[in-house]
Amino acid sequence: MFDISKRFKELRLNNSLSANKLAKLLEVDPSTISKIENGLAKPSLDLLIKFCTTLNISMNDFFNDNSNVAILDSETKELLNIINTLSLEQRLALFNFLKLIN
């Protein structure tokens, strides 16, 4: 079962944010962050949207168990979106090019 409290804390830590800093960014009391992360409260939908926006992730990323998705910066996400539009041949050509310059 998905643990929203655990995920909330995991994403906060992955983004190197203290609970106090996150509270300031979300414009909530620090105790709200503590209650959410300790399973004593659930974030409202508005707060969850603000949280995801602050961390530059989608709601889908939040509920995805693969935590690596959540730590991608916006430029990397944009590149992945572009790659997803390429044909298999184009992807292979790009892959070979990247191997050459790496």
N, C-alpha and C positions, 0 to 999 in steps of 0.2 A: 504494500500500500504506500502511496506517495505521502511523504512527510513534508508538509509545507514549511513547518518551523525549521527543520533541518536544512531544507533547500534555501530558505531565506538567509540563514546564517552562512551557509556554504558560499553563496554568491557574494555576500558582503565581504567575506574574508578573501575570496578569489580576486576581488577588486581592491584589496588592501585598504578597506574602509573600517574605521573604528565605529562602534555602535553610536557614539556621540556625533561623529561626522555625518553618518548616514541620517541620523535623526534631524540634524540641521538641514541637510539637503532635501529631506522629505517634509520638512517643516512640521515635525511631530515631537512630542516629548521623548527623551531617551528611554523612559520607562516603557513606552509603546514598543520600541524595538526589542527590549529585553523580554517583554511579555510574549511577543510573537515568537522570538527565537527559543523561548523556554516552553512553548506550547500552551501558554496560559491565555492566549488570545489569537485570533485569526485576523489577518489583514483584511480590511475592506477591499472591495474591487477597485475603488478609486486609489487607495494606497498601493495596491499591488501594481496597478498601471503606472503610477508615479515611480515606484521602485524600479520597474522594468525600464521605463524611460530614462531614469537617472543612470542606470547601469548600461544603457544602450543595448538592451536585449529585447526580444519579442516575448510575448506571453507564452508562445510555443516553446521558446528557449527555456523559460522559467520552469515549465512543466516537463521538459525533456530530462530524462535521467542522465544523459551524457553531459556531464559538467563542462567538458571541453568546449562545447558550443557557446556557452555563456561567456567565455573569456576572450572571444574573438573581438578585435576592434572593428569599427565600422568599415575601414578600408578593406580588411580581409573578408568581411561578409560581402561587400560589394564585388570583390574579385570572385568569390565563390558563386555568386549569383550570375556573373558573366560567364564563368566556366560552365555552369549548368545549361547555358543556352547554346553551347558549342556542340558540333557534331563529334562523333567518336574520332574521326580523322583529325579534326581541328584540335581536340584535346590531346591526342598523341603528339601532334606537331608542337603544341605548346609545352607539353611535358619534356620532349626532347630538347627544345630550346632552353627551358629552364635548367635542365641538367648541364647544358653547355656553359651557361653563364655562372653556374654555382661553383 
